[in-house]
Amino acid sequence: MEDFLKITGAINDESRIKILAFLAQHYQKQGMLCVCDLQESLNMVQSRLSRHLKILKDAGFLELQRQGVWAYYGIKKDLNGFCKEALRHIELLNLPLPKLKRISLGNKHSNKNT
């Protein structure tokens, strides 16, 4: 019951839906994205974005890798069935998403290297 409530609570927010859709759209080609790139692309304040990312990570949607002061997020590879299905439905929404604006010095956390 607790996991169900965490997952449904995580996707009960428009900003978090957009973050998941954005990460899902770019993860296949770009790999994990730096918080700074997400912040710039989604035009969100860093503290608000970080709060949303933590909620999504705690619900089981995202994985986090740190490199020094940099934090990189991507869609978790081993999503549980409910998260997979929720993400599939989010992708079917075909939300208008902004383009990826890269300001980081390159992506050292490609999904091909992890």
MMTF fields as JSON, N, C-alpha, C and O atoms, coordinates in Angstrom:
{
  "mmtfVersion": "1.0.0",
  "mmtfProducer": "UNKNOWN",
  "numBonds": 455,
  "numAtoms": 456,
  "numGroups": 114,
  "numChains": 1,
  "numModels": 1,
  "chainsPerModel": [1],
  "groupsPerChain": [114],
  "chainIdList": ["A"],
  "bondAtomList": [4, 2, 8, 6, 12, 10, 16, 14, 20, 18, 24, 22, 28, 26, 32, 30, 36, 34, 40, 38, 44, 42, 48, 46, 52, 50, 56, 54, 60, 58, 64, 62, 68, 66, 72, 70, 76, 74, 80, 78, 84, 82, 88, 86, 92, 90, 96, 94, 100, 98, 104, 102, 108, 106, 112, 110, 116, 114, 120, 118, 124, 122, 128, 126, 132, 130, 136, 134, 140, 138, 144, 142, 148, 146, 152, 150, 156, 154, 160, 158, 164, 162, 168, 166, 172, 170, 176, 174, 180, 178, 184, 182, 188, 186, 192, 190, 196, 194, 200, 198, 204, 202, 208, 206, 212, 210, 216, 214, 220, 218, 224, 222, 228, 226, 232, 230, 236, 234, 240, 238, 244, 242, 248, 246, 252, 250, 256, 254, 260, 258, 264, 262, 268, 266, 272, 270, 276, 274, 280, 278, 284, 282, 288, 286, 292, 290, 296, 294, 300, 298, 304, 302, 308, 306, 312, 310, 316, 314, 320, 318, 324, 322, 328, 326, 332, 330, 336, 334, 340, 338, 344, 342, 348, 346, 352, 350, 356, 354, 360, 358, 364, 362, 368, 366, 372, 370, 376, 374, 380, 378, 384, 382, 388, 386, 392, 390, 396, 394, 400, 398, 404, 402, 408, 406, 412, 410, 416, 414, 420, 418, 424, 422, 428, 426, 432, 430, 436, 434, 440, 438, 444, 442, 448, 446, 452, 450],
  "bondOrderList": [1, 1, 1, 1, 1, 1, 1, 1, 1, 1, 1, 1, 1, 1, 1, 1, 1, 1, 1, 1, 1, 1, 1, 1, 1, 1, 1, 1, 1, 1, 1, 1, 1, 1, 1, 1, 1, 1, 1, 1, 1, 1, 1, 1, 1, 1, 1, 1, 1, 1, 1, 1, 1, 1, 1, 1, 1, 1, 1, 1, 1, 1, 1, 1, 1, 1, 1, 1, 1, 1, 1, 1, 1, 1, 1, 1, 1, 1, 1, 1, 1, 1, 1, 1, 1, 1, 1, 1, 1, 1, 1, 1, 1, 1, 1, 1, 1, 1, 1, 1, 1, 1, 1, 1, 1, 1, 1, 1, 1, 1, 1, 1, 1],
  "groupList": [{"groupName": "MET", "atomNameList": ["N", "CA", "C", "O"], "elementList": ["N", "C", "C", "O"], "formalChargeList": [0, 0, 0, 0], "bondAtomList": [1, 0, 2, 1, 3, 2], "bondOrderList": [1, 1, 2], "singleLetterCode": "M", "chemCompType": "L-PEPTIDE LINKING"}, {"groupName": "GLU", "atomNameList": ["N", "CA", "C", "O"], "elementList": ["N", "C", "C", "O"], "formalChargeList": [0, 0, 0, 0], "bondAtomList": [1, 0, 2, 1, 3, 2], "bondOrderList": [1, 1, 2], "singleLetterCode": "E", "chemCompType": "L-PEPTIDE LINKING"}, {"groupName": "ASP", "atomNameList": ["N", "CA", "C", "O"], "elementList": ["N", "C", "C", "O"], "formalChargeList": [0, 0, 0, 0], "bondAtomList": [1, 0, 2, 1, 3, 2], "bondOrderList": [1, 1, 2], "singleLetterCode": "D", "chemCompType": "L-PEPTIDE LINKING"}, {"groupName": "PHE", "atomNameList": ["N", "CA", "C", "O"], "elementList": ["N", "C", "C", "O"], "formalChargeList": [0, 0, 0, 0], "bondAtomList": [1, 0, 2, 1, 3, 2], "bondOrderList": [1, 1, 2], "singleLetterCode": "F", "chemCompType": "L-PEPTIDE LINKING"}, {"groupName": "LEU", "atomNameList": ["N", "CA", "C", "O"], "elementList": ["N", "C", "C", "O"], "formalChargeList": [0, 0, 0, 0], "bondAtomList": [1, 0, 2, 1, 3, 2], "bondOrderList": [1, 1, 2], "singleLetterCode": "L", "chemCompType": "L-PEPTIDE LINKING"}, {"groupName": "LYS", "atomNameList": ["N", "CA", "C", "O"], "elementList": ["N", "C", "C", "O"], "formalChargeList": [0, 0, 0, 0], "bondAtomList": [1, 0, 2, 1, 3, 2], "bondOrderList": [1, 1, 2], "singleLetterCode": "K", "chemCompType": "L-PEPTIDE LINKING"}, {"groupName": "ILE", "atomNameList": ["N", "CA", "C", "O"], "elementList": ["N", "C", "C", "O"], "formalChargeList": [0, 0, 0, 0], "bondAtomList": [1, 0, 2, 1, 3, 2], "bondOrderList": [1, 1, 2], "singleLetterCode": "I", "chemCompType": "L-PEPTIDE LINKING"}, {"groupName": "THR", "atomNameList": ["N", "CA", "C", "O"], "elementList": ["N", "C", "C", "O"], "formalChargeList": [0, 0, 0, 0], "bondAtomList": [1, 0, 2, 1, 3, 2], "bondOrderList": [1, 1, 2], "singleLetterCode": "T", "chemCompType": "L-PEPTIDE LINKING"}, {"groupName": "GLY", "atomNameList": ["N", "CA", "C", "O"], "elementList": ["N", "C", "C", "O"], "formalChargeList": [0, 0, 0, 0], "bondAtomList": [1, 0, 2, 1, 3, 2], "bondOrderList": [1, 1, 2], "singleLetterCode": "G", "chemCompType": "PEPTIDE LINKING"}, {"groupName": "ALA", "atomNameList": ["N", "CA", "C", "O"], "elementList": ["N", "C", "C", "O"], "formalChargeList": [0, 0, 0, 0], "bondAtomList": [1, 0, 2, 1, 3, 2], "bondOrderList": [1, 1, 2], "singleLetterCode": "A", "chemCompType": "L-PEPTIDE LINKING"}, {"groupName": "ASN", "atomNameList": ["N", "CA", "C", "O"], "elementList": ["N", "C", "C", "O"], "formalChargeList": [0, 0, 0, 0], "bondAtomList": [1, 0, 2, 1, 3, 2], "bondOrderList": [1, 1, 2], "singleLetterCode": "N", "chemCompType": "L-PEPTIDE LINKING"}, {"groupName": "SER", "atomNameList": ["N", "CA", "C", "O"], "elementList": ["N", "C", "C", "O"], "formalChargeList": [0, 0, 0, 0], "bondAtomList": [1, 0, 2, 1, 3, 2], "bondOrderList": [1, 1, 2], "singleLetterCode": "S", "chemCompType": "L-PEPTIDE LINKING"}, {"groupName": "ARG", "atomNameList": ["N", "CA", "C", "O"], "elementList": ["N", "C", "C", "O"], "formalChargeList": [0, 0, 0, 0], "bondAtomList": [1, 0, 2, 1, 3, 2], "bondOrderList": [1, 1, 2], "singleLetterCode": "R", "chemCompType": "L-PEPTIDE LINKING"}, {"groupName": "GLN", "atomNameList": ["N", "CA", "C", "O"], "elementList": ["N", "C", "C", "O"], "formalChargeList": [0, 0, 0, 0], "bondAtomList": [1, 0, 2, 1, 3, 2], "bondOrderList": [1, 1, 2], "singleLetterCode": "Q", "chemCompType": "L-PEPTIDE LINKING"}, {"groupName": "HIS", "atomNameList": ["N", "CA", "C", "O"], "elementList": ["N", "C", "C", "O"], "formalChargeList": [0, 0, 0, 0], "bondAtomList": [1, 0, 2, 1, 3, 2], "bondOrderList": [1, 1, 2], "singleLetterCode": "H", "chemCompType": "L-PEPTIDE LINKING"}, {"groupName": "TYR", "atomNameList": ["N", "CA", "C", "O"], "elementList": ["N", "C", "C", "O"], "formalChargeList": [0, 0, 0, 0], "bondAtomList": [1, 0, 2, 1, 3, 2], "bondOrderList": [1, 1, 2], "singleLetterCode": "Y", "chemCompType": "L-PEPTIDE LINKING"}, {"groupName": "CYS", "atomNameList": ["N", "CA", "C", "O"], "elementList": ["N", "C", "C", "O"], "formalChargeList": [0, 0, 0, 0], "bondAtomList": [1, 0, 2, 1, 3, 2], "bondOrderList": [1, 1, 2], "singleLetterCode": "C", "chemCompType": "L-PEPTIDE LINKING"}, {"groupName": "VAL", "atomNameList": ["N", "CA", "C", "O"], "elementList": ["N", "C", "C", "O"], "formalChargeList": [0, 0, 0, 0], "bondAtomList": [1, 0, 2, 1, 3, 2], "bondOrderList": [1, 1, 2], "singleLetterCode": "V", "chemCompType": "L-PEPTIDE LINKING"}, {"groupName": "TRP", "atomNameList": ["N", "CA", "C", "O"], "elementList": ["N", "C", "C", "O"], "formalChargeList": [0, 0, 0, 0], "bondAtomList": [1, 0, 2, 1, 3, 2], "bondOrderList": [1, 1, 2], "singleLetterCode": "W", "chemCompType": "L-PEPTIDE LINKING"}, {"groupName": "PRO", "atomNameList": ["N", "CA", "C", "O"], "elementList": ["N", "C", "C", "O"], "formalChargeList": [0, 0, 0, 0], "bondAtomList": [1, 0, 2, 1, 3, 2], "bondOrderList": [1, 1, 2], "singleLetterCode": "P", "chemCompType": "L-PEPTIDE LINKING"}],
  "groupTypeList": [0, 1, 2, 3, 4, 5, 6, 7, 8, 9, 6, 10, 2, 1, 11, 12, 6, 5, 6, 4, 9, 3, 4, 9, 13, 14, 15, 13, 5, 13, 8, 0, 4, 16, 17, 16, 2, 4, 13, 1, 11, 4, 10, 0, 17, 13, 11, 12, 4, 11, 12, 14, 4, 5, 6, 4, 5, 2, 9, 8, 3, 4, 1, 4, 13, 12, 13, 8, 17, 18, 9, 15, 15, 8, 6, 5, 5, 2, 4, 10, 8, 3, 16, 5, 1, 9, 4, 12, 14, 6, 1, 4, 4, 10, 4, 19, 4, 19, 5, 4, 5, 12, 6, 11, 4, 8, 10, 5, 14, 11, 10, 5, 10, 7],
  "groupIdList": [1, 2, 3, 4, 5, 6, 7, 8, 9, 10, 11, 12, 13, 14, 15, 16, 17, 18, 19, 20, 21, 22, 23, 24, 25, 26, 27, 28, 29, 30, 31, 32, 33, 34, 35, 36, 37, 38, 39, 40, 41, 42, 43, 44, 45, 46, 47, 48, 49, 50, 51, 52, 53, 54, 55, 56, 57, 58, 59, 60, 61, 62, 63, 64, 65, 66, 67, 68, 69, 70, 71, 72, 73, 74, 75, 76, 77, 78, 79, 80, 81, 82, 83, 84, 85, 86, 87, 88, 89, 90, 91, 92, 93, 94, 95, 96, 97, 98, 99, 100, 101, 102, 103, 104, 105, 106, 107, 108, 109, 110, 111, 112, 113, 114],
  "secStructList": [7, 2, 2, 2, 2, 2, 2, 2, 2, 2, 6, 1, 1, 2, 2, 2, 2, 2, 2, 2, 2, 2, 2, 2, 2, 2, 2, 2, 2, 2, 7, 1, 3, 3, 2, 2, 2, 2, 2, 2, 2, 2, 6, 7, 7, 2, 2, 2, 2, 2, 2, 2, 2, 2, 2, 2, 2, 2, 6, 6, 1, 3, 3, 3, 3, 3, 3, 6, 6, 3, 3, 3, 3, 3, 3, 7, 6, 6, 7, 7, 2, 2, 2, 2, 2, 2, 2, 2, 2, 2, 2, 2, 6, 7, 7, 7, 7, 7, 7, 7, 7, 7, 7, 1, 1, 7, 7, 1, 7, 7, 6, 6, 6, 7],
  "xCoordList": [0.82, 0.0, 0.866, 0.565, 1.954, 2.832, 3.468, 3.523, 3.949, 4.541, 3.519, 3.825, 2.305, 1.238, 0.98, 0.857, 0.898, 0.643, 1.803, 1.582, 3.037, 4.206, 4.168, 4.409, 3.864, 3.85, 2.722, 2.942, 1.515, 0.393, 0.571, 0.172, 1.159, 1.444, 2.472, 2.372, 3.455, 4.514, 3.977, 4.426, 3.023, 2.514, 1.258, 0.614, 0.916, -0.238, 0.195, -0.237, 1.05, 1.56, 1.967, 2.711, 1.492, 1.761, 3.258, 3.75, 3.968, 5.413, 6.148, 7.031, 5.794, 6.473, 6.134, 6.976, 4.921, 4.554, 5.428, 5.927, 5.61, 6.439, 7.897, 8.563, 8.389, 9.772, 9.946, 10.915, 9.023, 9.106, 9.03, 9.805, 8.112, 7.966, 9.243, 9.697, 9.815, 11.035, 12.201, 12.923, 12.382, 13.464, 13.269, 14.229, 12.046, 11.779, 12.088, 12.636, 11.74, 11.982, 13.475, 13.89, 14.269, 15.689, 16.629, 17.793, 16.143, 17.026, 17.62, 18.794, 16.837, 17.331, 18.545, 19.499, 18.516, 19.609, 20.681, 21.867, 20.277, 21.197, 21.746, 22.761, 21.103, 21.513, 21.027, 20.05, 21.684, 21.284, 21.565, 22.522, 20.704, 20.823, 21.173, 20.672, 22.039, 22.445, 21.264, 20.466, 21.157, 20.11, 20.186, 19.153, 21.379, 21.517, 20.895, 20.318, 21.009, 20.384, 18.862, 18.149, 18.372, 16.922, 16.384, 15.334, 17.114, 16.71, 16.609, 15.626, 17.608, 17.631, 16.551, 15.852, 16.414, 15.455, 14.01, 13.166, 13.737, 12.364, 12.026, 10.891, 13.029, 12.851, 12.267, 11.257, 12.942, 12.484, 13.567, 14.761, 13.135, 14.047, 14.684, 13.997, 15.979, 16.728, 16.146, 16.038, 15.771, 15.258, 13.934, 13.71, 13.074, 11.789, 12.015, 11.405, 12.896, 13.209, 13.787, 13.38, 14.724, 15.347, 14.317, 14.398, 13.359, 12.3, 11.472, 11.176, 11.105, 10.337, 11.142, 10.598, 12.425, 13.275, 13.395, 13.383, 13.511, 13.601, 12.314, 12.366, 11.176, 9.895, 9.797, 9.372, 10.19, 10.148, 11.135, 10.839, 12.301, 13.304, 12.797, 12.9, 12.258, 11.753, 10.585, 10.372, 9.827, 8.699, 9.157, 8.363, 10.441, 10.976, 11.056, 11.335, 10.818, 10.872, 12.28, 12.625, 13.087, 14.374, 15.548, 15.432, 16.682, 17.944, 18.811, 18.667, 19.691, 20.568, 22.006, 22.339, 22.857, 24.297, 24.948, 24.62, 25.854, 26.57, 28.004, 28.648, 28.466, 29.872, 30.336, 30.083, 31.013, 31.402, 30.165, 29.292, 30.082, 28.927, 27.78, 26.7, 27.999, 26.991, 26.094, 26.555, 24.802, 23.832, 23.187, 22.749, 23.135, 22.563, 21.384, 21.472, 20.288, 19.083, 18.698, 18.935, 18.104, 17.57, 16.462, 16.277, 15.733, 14.675, 15.328, 16.272, 14.826, 15.369, 15.216, 14.16, 16.258, 16.259, 15.321, 14.691, 15.228, 14.419, 13.136, 12.88, 12.338, 11.065, 10.139, 10.119, 9.376, 8.381, 7.236, 7.155, 6.375, 5.307, 4.394, 4.013, 4.042, 3.143, 3.811, 3.179, 5.085, 5.818, 5.969, 5.806, 6.281, 6.391, 5.1, 5.105, 4.0, 2.696, 2.345, 1.828, 2.617, 2.354, 3.187, 2.682, 4.464, 5.336, 4.86, 4.923, 4.388, 3.86, 2.667, 2.552, 1.792, 0.636, 1.049, 0.452, 2.055, 2.564, 3.122, 2.878, 3.869, 4.415, 3.299, 3.442, 2.187, 1.055, 0.33, -0.434, 0.557, -0.066, 0.462, -0.183, 1.651, 2.282, 2.3, 1.863, 2.799, 2.861, 3.81, 4.828, 3.486, 4.437, 5.608, 5.441, 6.768, 7.939, 8.973, 9.103, 9.707, 10.755, 11.92, 12.045, 12.754, 13.969, 14.975, 14.956, 15.85, 16.918, 17.943, 18.469, 18.222, 19.262, 20.403, 20.302, 21.485, 22.662, 23.548, 24.025, 23.767, 24.729, 25.855, 26.856, 25.68, 26.729, 27.873, 27.724, 28.986, 30.188, 30.208, 31.281, 29.088, 29.041, 28.415, 28.397, 27.912, 27.225, 28.142, 28.376, 28.647, 29.533, 28.739, 29.312, 27.426, 26.593, 25.61, 24.408, 26.105, 25.27, 24.693, 25.353, 23.465, 22.864, 23.594, 23.396, 24.416, 25.198, 26.421, 26.959, 26.855, 28.058, 27.747, 28.665, 26.481, 26.177, 25.617, 25.307],
  "yCoordList": [-1.193, 0.0, 1.26, 2.235, 1.225, 2.395, 2.737, 3.909, 1.725, 1.963, 2.541, 3.457, 2.004, 2.497, 3.977, 4.757, 4.362, 5.756, 6.658, 7.785, 6.173, 6.95, 7.203, 8.319, 6.159, 6.269, 7.184, 8.09, 6.951, 7.788, 9.232, 10.159, 9.426, 10.784, 11.477, 12.675, 10.721, 11.292, 11.759, 12.775, 11.023, 11.397, 12.262, 12.529, 12.694, 13.562, 15.031, 15.809, 15.396, 16.763, 17.029, 16.245, 18.107, 18.428, 18.599, 18.14, 19.246, 19.45, 18.114, 17.916, 17.202, 15.906, 15.072, 14.316, 15.201, 14.509, 15.033, 14.251, 16.345, 16.935, 16.509, 16.241, 16.446, 16.011, 14.565, 14.252, 13.696, 12.293, 12.182, 11.44, 12.905, 12.862, 13.374, 12.802, 14.441, 15.018, 14.038, 13.809, 13.464, 12.5, 11.268, 10.77, 10.778, 9.6, 9.899, 9.054, 11.09, 11.472, 11.551, 11.159, 12.043, 12.289, 11.196, 11.158, 10.307, 9.315, 8.34, 7.985, 7.905, 6.932, 7.45, 6.705, 8.706, 9.269, 9.945, 9.859, 10.613, 11.443, 10.782, 11.228, 9.74, 9.146, 9.996, 10.733, 9.901, 10.651, 12.131, 12.509, 12.957, 14.4, 15.078, 14.718, 16.057, 16.857, 17.71, 18.172, 17.913, 18.774, 20.152, 20.769, 20.635, 21.961, 21.998, 23.012, 20.907, 20.827, 20.759, 21.379, 20.012, 19.949, 21.314, 21.754, 21.966, 23.284, 24.276, 25.009, 24.298, 25.21, 24.853, 25.735, 23.58, 23.133, 23.336, 23.766, 23.026, 23.096, 24.441, 24.679, 25.323, 26.666, 26.605, 27.237, 25.821, 25.653, 26.123, 26.024, 26.629, 27.011, 25.735, 24.73, 25.769, 24.577, 23.912, 22.686, 24.681, 24.079, 23.345, 22.268, 23.919, 23.282, 22.019, 20.981, 22.117, 20.97, 19.834, 18.683, 20.141, 19.117, 18.423, 17.213, 19.172, 18.586, 17.595, 16.491, 17.996, 17.114, 15.857, 14.753, 16.031, 14.896, 13.909, 12.696, 14.416, 13.54, 12.731, 11.536, 13.369, 12.668, 11.563, 10.449, 11.871, 10.867, 9.733, 8.573, 10.069, 9.05, 8.156, 6.933, 8.75, 7.986, 7.082, 6.039, 7.479, 6.67, 5.541, 4.662, 5.551, 4.456, 4.717, 3.797, 5.953, 6.272, 6.601, 6.307, 7.208, 7.747, 7.122, 6.646, 7.144, 6.793, 8.045, 8.926, 8.103, 9.252, 8.783, 7.775, 9.528, 9.296, 10.64, 11.653, 10.631, 11.858, 11.78, 10.731, 12.918, 13.053, 14.373, 15.434, 14.304, 15.52, 16.281, 15.728, 17.545, 18.366, 18.21, 18.759, 17.476, 17.314, 16.122, 15.085, 16.283, 15.207, 14.944, 15.87, 13.663, 13.244, 12.316, 11.404, 12.555, 11.747, 11.089, 11.627, 9.922, 9.214, 8.288, 8.054, 7.766, 6.808, 5.528, 5.014, 5.031, 3.818, 2.642, 2.463, 1.856, 0.727, -0.399, -1.037, -0.641, -1.752, -1.257, -1.545, -0.507, -0.011, -1.169, -2.189, -1.005, -2.025, -1.898, -0.906, -2.871, -2.914, -1.702, -1.183, -1.248, -0.099, 1.173, 1.958, 1.386, 2.557, 2.5, 3.514, 1.315, 1.163, 1.546, 2.277, 1.049, 1.326, 2.808, 3.4, 3.403, 4.833, 5.652, 6.594, 5.296, 6.016, 5.849, 6.792, 4.66, 4.428, 5.347, 5.919, 5.483, 6.365, 7.834, 8.611, 8.206, 9.585, 9.871, 10.94, 8.924, 9.108, 9.219, 9.949, 8.505, 8.555, 9.902, 10.202, 10.707, 12.03, 12.973, 13.965, 12.65, 13.498, 14.966, 15.839, 15.222, 16.584, 17.434, 16.936, 18.7, 19.598, 19.86, 20.496, 19.374, 19.487, 20.403, 20.453, 21.126, 21.994, 21.175, 19.983, 21.824, 21.179, 21.093, 21.892, 20.108, 19.946, 21.051, 21.227, 21.792, 22.828, 22.32, 22.257, 21.959, 21.444, 22.589, 23.38, 22.673, 23.642, 22.947, 23.57, 21.648, 20.887, 20.649, 20.85, 20.23, 20.03, 18.68, 18.126, 18.159, 16.85, 15.85, 16.041, 14.804, 13.796, 12.607, 11.819, 12.486, 11.379, 10.18, 9.137, 10.332, 9.264, 8.758, 8.698, 8.401, 7.848, 6.52, 5.757, 6.235, 4.962, 3.801, 2.651, 4.069, 3.014, 2.627, 1.531, 3.509, 3.261, 2.763, 2.398, 2.737, 2.325, 0.942, 0.442],
  "zCoordList": [0.0, 0.0, 0.0, -0.69, 0.79, 0.893, -0.458, -0.832, -1.194, -2.515, -3.482, -4.244, -3.449, -4.314, -4.062, -5.005, -2.795, -2.442, -2.854, -3.298, -2.71, -3.145, -4.65, -5.109, -5.406, -6.866, -7.321, -8.125, -6.81, -7.236, -6.78, -7.486, -5.619, -5.154, -6.033, -6.294, -6.486, -7.324, -8.671, -9.202, -9.222, -10.549, -10.467, -11.481, -9.263, -9.076, -9.064, -8.213, -10.017, -10.102, -11.551, -12.141, -12.113, -13.516, -13.798, -14.828, -12.901, -13.112, -13.146, -13.981, -12.252, -12.226, -13.457, -13.942, -13.962, -15.202, -16.345, -17.153, -16.412, -17.467, -17.331, -18.33, -16.106, -15.88, -16.354, -17.047, -15.988, -16.417, -17.937, -18.541, -18.555, -20.016, -20.686, -21.677, -20.15, -20.711, -20.594, -21.564, -19.411, -19.222, -20.102, -20.691, -20.195, -21.027, -22.492, -23.2, -22.94, -24.332, -24.657, -25.747, -23.741, -24.019, -23.52, -23.919, -22.654, -22.035, -23.048, -22.942, -24.02, -25.001, -25.77, -25.993, -26.171, -26.975, -26.135, -26.454, -25.072, -24.307, -23.053, -22.519, -22.578, -21.316, -20.158, -20.293, -19.048, -17.867, -18.091, -18.767, -17.503, -17.69, -16.373, -15.308, -16.481, -15.335, -14.865, -15.681, -13.572, -13.034, -13.68, -13.941, -13.937, -14.554, -15.955, -16.347, -16.705, -18.03, -17.917, -18.706, -16.945, -16.709, -16.293, -16.762, -15.413, -14.927, -16.088, -16.197, -16.938, -18.076, -19.095, -19.592, -19.404, -20.416, -19.976, -20.762, -18.723, -18.216, -17.592, -17.178, -17.528, -16.98, -15.563, -15.253, -14.72, -13.343, -12.376, -12.661, -11.243, -10.173, -9.623, -9.439, -9.361, -8.957, -7.715, -7.674, -6.711, -5.479, -5.725, -5.173, -6.538, -6.861, -7.697, -7.442, -8.695, -9.537, -8.704, -8.862, -7.826, -6.979, -6.097, -5.887, -5.583, -4.761, -5.59, -5.133, -6.804, -7.684, -8.053, -8.071, -8.345, -8.709, -7.55, -7.764, -6.335, -5.16, -4.99, -4.701, -5.165, -5.041, -6.091, -5.785, -7.331, -8.407, -8.158, -8.443, -7.628, -7.302, -6.169, -6.254, -5.128, -3.985, -4.377, -3.759, -5.401, -5.87, -6.785, -7.12, -7.199, -8.001, -9.492, -10.261, -9.921, -11.352, -11.845, -12.99, -10.986, -11.438, -10.702, -9.573, -11.39, -10.748, -10.739, -11.587, -9.787, -9.58, -9.565, -8.941, -10.262, -10.171, -9.881, -10.498, -8.952, -8.595, -9.102, -9.079, -9.553, -9.928, -9.355, -9.926, -8.226, -7.528, -7.104, -6.436, -7.486, -7.132, -8.127, -7.911, -9.206, -10.249, -9.954, -9.478, -10.245, -10.091, -11.447, -12.13, -11.828, -13.109, -12.843, -12.021, -13.542, -13.386, -14.702, -15.784, -14.582, -15.737, -15.281, -14.087, -16.246, -15.943, -15.425, -16.025, -14.33, -13.718, -14.681, -15.289, -14.814, -15.753, -15.325, -16.168, -14.029, -13.535, -12.859, -11.69, -13.624, -13.1, -12.749, -13.439, -11.676, -11.374, -12.378, -13.102, -12.423, -13.418, -13.389, -14.439, -12.195, -12.08, -12.597, -13.305, -12.251, -12.743, -14.261, -14.941, -14.795, -16.254, -16.947, -17.938, -16.42, -17.025, -16.902, -17.849, -15.76, -15.58, -16.559, -17.169, -16.712, -17.641, -19.085, -19.875, -19.426, -20.772, -21.043, -22.127, -20.066, -20.222, -20.302, -21.046, -19.545, -19.608, -21.0, -21.559, -21.558, -22.909, -23.947, -24.928, -23.744, -24.675, -24.654, -25.571, -23.632, -23.569, -24.653, -24.992, -25.195, -26.215, -25.796, -26.545, -24.616, -24.098, -24.937, -25.418, -25.113, -25.778, -24.824, -23.783, -25.183, -24.311, -24.941, -26.164, -24.107, -24.646, -25.187, -24.904, -25.957, -26.447, -25.311, -24.375, -25.417, -24.442, -24.644, -25.743, -23.583, -23.603, -22.756, -21.531, -23.408, -22.713, -22.257, -23.071, -20.952, -20.445, -19.686, -19.334, -19.439, -18.759, -19.741, -20.946, -19.222, -20.045, -20.734, -20.97, -21.049, -21.688, -20.755, -19.539, -21.313, -20.523, -20.313, -21.229, -19.128, -18.788, -18.278, -17.965, -18.196, -17.655, -18.686, -18.429, -19.828, -20.887, -20.448, -19.742, -20.859, -20.497, -21.16, -20.768, -22.135, -22.781, -21.94, -22.1, -21.057, -20.264, -18.865, -18.131, -18.475, -17.107, -17.054, -15.973]
}
